[in-house]
Amino acid sequence: MKRNPALVTLSHDHHQALFVAQGMRRVDASDAEECRGAFRAFWNGAAERHFETEERVLLPAFAEYGDPHGPLVLQILGDHVELRRRARSVLATEVADAEALRVLGKRLAEHVRLEERELFPLIEATLPADRLGRLAAELAAPPAP
């Protein structure tokens, strides 16, 4: 499915997340530290910013035309809370935990697929074309201090 240009940057982030998640789902004790290092770089470089952008820009834009209390929006926000908690836990342990990395990788991949298969199509169908056009610029803008 062709993604609306307003959402392409977020979809590229999702591609990166799926790549990292794939490695996490396959991790074992012998490469857990390396995998955790790759996750740390991803988390600190893109993931936290991505979640914040969705929460600050994408979901409020959707709420202008759609139900901000709908089950899908609540699931996305709940996933963000869960993924942040799991990420903090995985990154805080002294020794990398392969099982925790596998679970986090599985949940991250499920979350990305939910956004790509359900949230983004809902946003594309709900927002008028002119609002989607403005959304692209808003998503590209740096957060206000």
N, C-alpha and C positions, 0 to 999 in steps of 0.2 A: 504494500500500500504506500502510495506517495504521501509523505508527510508535508503538512502546511509549512511554508518557509519560516513562519514565526516559531515553530517548535523544533526546527532542525538542530539548533545548538544543543538543546536539551537531549534530543535523540542521540547526538554524537557522544554526550556524556554517558548516556545509557549503554552505548556500545562499549565504551571503556569499562564501565562497571561490570558488564557481562564477561568481559575478558578476565578481569581480576577475579570475579566470582567463580569462573570456571576453574582457575588454578586453586582457589580456596576449597572448592568441593572435592578436589582430587588430592589434597594435601595428606601427608602422613608424618609421623614423628621425625623422619629423616630430613624433611625439608620444611618443617613448620616455621622455623625462625626466618628462613628466606621468604616464605609466603607471607608471614606477618609483616616483614619489611616492605614487601610490595604493596600489601594492603595499607600500611601506614602512609606510604608515599601517595597512594590514590586518595585515601581519606583526607589527608592534610592538603592535598593539591586540588582536588576537584569535588569530592563527594559532599563535604560540609557546605561548601559554597553552593552546590547544586540544590541541596535540600532547602537552604535558606532562600534561594531564588524562587523555588517553587512556592514556598510558603509566603514570601513577601510580595511576589508579582503574579505568578501564574494562577494560584487558587483565588486570590482576590479578584482578578480579572474574570475568572469563571463565575464568581459569585455575583457579578453585575447582571448576569443573564440566567444563571442556573442556581440550583439549591445548594447553599454552602453547608447545609446539614445533611445532605444526601449520603447514603451509605458508602458510596465510592470515595467521596472527599474525606469522610471520617476514617475510612480504611487507609487511605494514603497518609493522613496525618498520624494515625496510630502506628503505621509502619515506620515512619520517620522517627518517632519516639523510640520504638523498639530497636531499630537499626543503630541509632545513636548509643543506646544503652549497651547493646552487644559490642559495638565498636570500642567504646570506652573500656569495657571489660577485657576484650581481647588485647588491646594495646597496653593495658595496665599491668598485666601479669608479668612476673619475673621470667617465667619460662613459657614459650609459646605453646598453646594448647591446640593440638591438631583437631580434636573434636569440636571445640568452640569455633575454630576457623571454618570447618566444614559446615556447621550449622549457620554461621553468619553468611557464608558464601551462598548457601541454598536460599536463605531468606532474602538476601540482596537480589539474587536473580529473579525470585518470585515477584519481588516488588517492582523491579524494572519491567518485567513482562506485564504486570498489572497496569502500569502507567502507559506503556506502549500500546497495549491491546484494548484497554478500556478508557483510561482517563484522557489520553490525547485525542482519540476519535470523538469522545464526548465533547471536549473543548472545541474541536474543529466543527462539530455539528451545531454547537450552541452559540458560539460567538459569531456575530456578523463579520463579514469580510473586512470592513474598515477597522473594527476593533482588533481583529487578528493582526492587521497591518501595524497598528500602534503597539500591540503586544510585543512584536519582534524588537522594536526599539527599546521598550521597557526592560525586556529580558537582557538586552546587551548593556544596559546602563549599569555602572557600578553602584553598589549600595550607598545610600546617604550616610554620612558619618553620624 
